[in-house]
Amino acid sequence: MTTDQKNPASWRMPAETEPQARVWMAFPTGTSYLAENADRARTAWARVAHTIAEFEPVTMVVDPAETEQARSHLDEDKVEIVEAPLDDSWMRDIGPTFVVDESGQLGAVDWVFNGWGAQRWATWGKDERIGSFVAQRAGAEREVSRMVNEGGGIHVDGLGTVLVTETVQLDPWRNPGWTKADVEAELARTIGAAHVIWLPRGLYRDSLRLGTRGHVDLTVTIPSPGVLLVHVQEEPMHPDYAISREILDVVRDARDATGRPWEVIEVPAPRIVRDSFDWVDYSYINHLVVNGGVIGCGFDDPNDRQAKEILEAAYPGRDVVMVPAKDVFAGGGGIHCITQQEPATGGREVGK
């Protein structure tokens, strides 16, 4: 079912800490820009999927040409495989953003996807249909948006606050001519956002060739109402040293939808600052919250242990599991970027 007639207050995007029915992923294809490291990517995606499956169901969307590869990497007793044509494997961005209404009906916002702002290396003819495919499979009411947006470009507290970046939603290659007011109105209509916090930009590496031009999910997240975890680069030579402090200045002055100031918790970046290409954007912020757990990004770095402790304190009562993430970040994102949670209300029953 498709609708664009809902009252702006009807849909609400739940916080990522609310109960979930499952997590959706997309298996790396052999024809994307990840192809040169396809086997390492497949192994990394499978490791994440199997870790999530220890907490809740996982559904992996697989291009029909990759089904044999997927079955060789995935335990089908733990990970459900469904087939659909794919260009790439970043489910947070190509899939829908799940929402719920006052009655508990599951909805799925189907954003316009155009390859992260019509990037020259990207193809998206197949990926732009994944939002609709996943919505239908989940039994969700499809809410069509006219805005170019990706799930990695928004973070919510479930109570009306949403974090975005000026370089994503106002990107002229995404939404030419749109104003902040236009974006805010569409976020109110589709995800129930009552208050939008605009961050100036994302991390340095994310603005380069394989980047998104500034997704928020590498920089700031909301582990609980009134609390922010913020990525902080501590190496002065790294371009993100200045960027992270600019973001800190913004969030320290910001308020949530209720008008209260945020408790800001700094999360130091890994000590690894470069790879063979450039400065890295390795980030512990890019974790996934699941039922009873948190799937964190590990980098075989001295700061991994500190990050795990920060996450354990921020998400009390949840088991924090750090999963190797370098091979995910090599493709331009992290564990949060390759996953999309489906709320536990509405749609299919858990495990169906």
N, C-alpha and C positions, 0 to 999 in steps of 0.2 A: 504494500500500500504506500502511496506517495501523498504527502500533504505539505502545503506551505501556508496553511490557514490557521495554525495554532496561535492562540493568544501568547504574547511574549513571555508571560509568566508561567505558561503551561509546562514547558520543558525545563528540566534542571539537570546539569551535568554533576553526577555524584563525585565526591572526593575519592581519590584513589584508595583511601583506607576503608571505604565502605565495602560490605560483602560483595563478593564477585562470583559469577557463574562459571567463568572460564577466562582463559587468555588466548587471544588470536595471534598467530604469527604467519609469516610467508617465507617459504623455503627459497634460498638463493638459486637463481637461474644461471645456466651456463652461457647465456647470451648477454648478460648485463655487464656493466663496467667492473663488476666483481669477478668476471670470468677468469682473469689471469690468476686469481687466488681462490678459485671456486671451491676447491676441496677444503681448504682451511676455513673458508666462510661457512660451508655446510657443516663442518665439524663444530664450529663455534656456535652456530644457530641451534644445532641439535643438543649441544651441552646445555644451553640455556633452556630449551624446551623440556629436557628431562629433569632439570632442577625444578622448574616451575611445577611439573607434574607430580612432584612430591607433596605439593600443597593443594593443587586444584587441577581440573581438567585443562588440557591444551588442545587447540585445534590448529593444525598447520595447513595453510592453503598452499598447494603445490601445482606448478605448471605441469600439464600432462606430459610434456617432454622430460620432466624431471622426476616422475613418479618412481622409477626404478632406483634412482639415486636417493630419493627421500626414504624409501623403504630400507635401503642399505645403511642409512644413518640413524633412523628413528625406530624406537621400540613401539610398535603399533598397539601394544597393550597399554601403553602410557600416553601416547600422542595420537590423536585422531587425524587422519589425512583426508582432505577434501581437495578436489581438483578444480582449478580455474586458471585461465591464461594469465601470466604475469610478465611484467618487464623487469621488476626489481623486487626487493625483499624487505622493505621498511614499512611494516604493517601499521605502525603508529601514524604514518603520514598518508599512505594510500588507502587505508581502511577508514571506516566511519568512526565518528566520535559518539559513543553511546550516552544516551540521556534517559531520564524517566519523567513521567508526569505525576500529577497529584494522586492518581488512582493506582500508580505502580506499573502502568503500561511502559514497556521498553520501547524507546525510540533510538534512531541512529541517524545522526547528522551526516549527510553525504556532501562534503565540501567539494568544490571544484579543485581538481588536482591537475597541475600543469608542469610537473617535473621541477618542483622547487623554484618556480619563476622562470620557466622555459630555459633551463640550463642547456648549454650546447651539447653536453655529453649524455643528457638524459633522453629516454624514450618513455612515453606514458600512455600510449593508445590502449594498452591492456590494463594498466594500473588504474586508469581513471574510472574503470568499471568495477573495481574491487569493493568500493564502498557500498554499492548497490548489492553486489553478490553476498557480502558478509551480512548486511542488514537482513536480506531475505533468509539466509541460512540460520540466523539467530532468532528469527521470528519477530523482528523489530519493525515498528512503523517507521518508514523512511522519511526523513525530513530533508528536503532538497535545499541546499544553500546556493546562492549565486556568488558567494565569496570564495576566492582562491585562498585556501588555508590548509594547514596540516596539523595533525594531532600533536606533534612535537612543538608547535608554535603557541600552545596554550597550556596553562596550568591553573587549576581551580581549587578552592577550599570547600566546595560543595554548599557554601552558604551565600553565594552571590559574587564572590571576588574572583577575577580572572587576571592572570599575568600574561602579557604579550610583549612583543618587541616592535619598535617602529620600523625596523629593517625587514620585517616579514610581512605583516598585514598591510603596510603602506608601501611595499615594494612595487615600483612601477611596472615590473615584469609580472606581477601577480594581479594587483588591483589598481590599474592606472586610473587616476582621477579620484580615487576614494579618499575621504577625509577620516580623521579620527572619529568624528560623529557617525559617519557611515558604518565604520567597523563596529563601533560600540552598539549601534542599533541592531546590527545583524547578530552580534554575540548575545545580546539580550533576547532576541527572537529565538535563536537556535539552542542556546545552552543555559539561558536564564541568568546571564551575567548582569548584575545590578551595578557593579563597580569594576572598572578596568584600570589596572596599573600598567602604565607604559614604560617599559625599560628601553633605554636608548639603542641598544644593539646586543648582539651575542658575542661569542668568543672569536678570537682572531682566526684560528684555523677554519672555523665554520663559515668564514667569509671568503675563503679561497675556492679553488676550482670544484672540489667535491663537496662543498659545504651547502648549507641551507640558507645562508645569508642571515643567520642569527636566531636559531631556535632557542626558546626559553628553557627547554628541558636539559640543557647543558649547564645552565647558570643558576637557576633558582627553583626550589620546589617547596611545597607546603605539606609538612608531615602531620600537622594538626592545626585546628583553627587558631589563628593569631601567631603562628610560628613559621619562620622561614629558614630554610637551609640555603646558604649562599656559597657558591664556588669562589674560592679565593686563591689566586696564584701568588706564591710567596717569593718567586725568583724575580728580582727587579729587572733583569734583562728581557724577560718574557713579555711580549706585547699584552698578554692578559693581566699582567700586574696592574697596569693602569685601568684596563677595562673593568676588572673585577671591583676595583675601588670606586669607579664611577657608578657601577650598579649598586654597591653598598650604600653610597650616598643617596641614591634614589629610594631604595627600599626603607632606609632608616627614616626618611621624611614621609613615607607613604602611610596610609591607613587602610584597614580592610573595609568591607562593606558595612560593618557596624560602626565605623569611625574610630576604632581603637588602633593604637600603634602596634607594630609587629615586634615580637621578640626575634631578633636576628642572630642566628647561629652560623658562624663561619666554618666552612669545611675546606681545609687546606687541600690544594691540588696535589697529585702525586709529585714526587721529587723528579721523576723523569720529565724533562722539558722539551726534548727534541727526538725526532726519529730521523731516518735517512732523507726525508723530504723537507721538513721544516719544523717550526715549533708545534708541539702537539696540543690538543685540547682534551686530553684525558681528564675525565670528570667523575667524581663519586656521586654527583647530584643525579646523574642519569641512571638511577636505579628503578627497579619495578617493585611496587608493593603488591603482595598477594595475600590470600587468606592465611593468616597466621605467620606470615613471613615477609622478608624483604630480600630480593635478589640484587645484590650489589655488584658493582664492577671492580674486579681485581686486576692489578697491573704488575704483580710480582715486584712491588715497590715498598720501600720502608714505611710509607704513609698508609698502606692498606689497613694495617691493624688499627691505627688511630681512626680512620674512616669508619671501620666496622664498629668501633666503640661509640662513635658519634651517632651512627644509625641506630644502634641498639638503644641508646638513650632517647633518641627522637621517636622511636617506634616501640615503646615498652610492651612486652608480652609477645613480640614477634621474633621468630628466629631469623637472624641475618646470615645469609649465605653469600660469600664473595665468590663470583664466578670469573674465570679468566676472560678479559674483554678486549685485549689488544687487537685480536683478529677481527673483532666487530668494529672497533674504532678505525681500523685501517680502511674500512669502507666508507667512513664519514659519519658514524654515529655510535651509539652505545646500546645497552640492553633495553633501556626504556624506548629507544627508537625502533626496535625490531618487534615490539610487543604492543598489544592493545587489549585492555581489560574490558570485559563485558559485565555489567552489574548483575547481581543475583536476582533482581526483581524482574518479572515478566519474561517473555520469550520462552526458550526451552528450559526444561528442568536441568539442574546441574547433572552433568555426566551424560546428557542425551544428545 
